[in-house]
Amino acid sequence: MSDPVRLTVVGSGNASNAAGRGHSCYWLEGVLPDAGLMVDFGGTALAGIKSLGLDPQRLGVLAFTHLHGDHIGGYPFLVIDALYDRGRTTPLQVVGPVGVEERLESLLRVCYGSLAEKERPFRLSYHELSPGNAFALPGGGSIQASAADHQDPPEVPLCLRITAANGSAIAFSGDTRFCDGLFEAARGTRLLVAECSALEPPCGRHCSWLEWREQAASLDCPRILLTHLGEEVRARIPELLGEGLAGLEVEFADDGRTLEVR
Ligand SMILES: [Zn+2]
């Protein structure tokens, strides 16, 4: 049997770091040959991966679901670390929604001025993904995008499905309210990493526990890891696990937690 994909929750909190958790982001092993892949990189991400003993030098692909600060805010620190602390020479591929390069390069300029123009001793490449398109990963896997419902145009937030060369697939909701793209991303995967920002609506363009109770049966996926948790969701986890979601194996994310997916 092929090696499992191993997912580490680097951060499981929302934008306001509810309950002291890091911004929602994930490290995957077993998708790229000899390198890690991350989904999102908020302000707390670099501290998160280092506190878990993960090496940012080993990050080969960084995929963004959308361009909100709690999903991209740590990017300048990753570049600083690569340039000054690690002397990175290995390439880093950044994949994200339309406008990803412009947004991240302006973030670098805002945070560190001329650093954005400094020559980089490693190859940094940006790749835009639109809903319906896929990015081919080194080693034979892929990142497939579908439309999330979280921001207004010109922003094009994404749900992502990440498939390893052995066929194991994990979907990431990013931030979204319930929409077709979310179900499309999850279809046929082994695990959906999905946001659950609140107990019930209204919660803006996010998902709530009450809605998951209604929608779970429509999901073509056996297992769900709920994340991006608001304070009141985190406080009631034991009770919510007791309620469960029809037909699904339910887990709640916490910083540092790891899961294996075959
Ligand atoms: Zn967001």
Residues whose N, C-alpha, C, O or C-beta is under 5 A from the ligand:
A	BS01	ZN	H68 D175
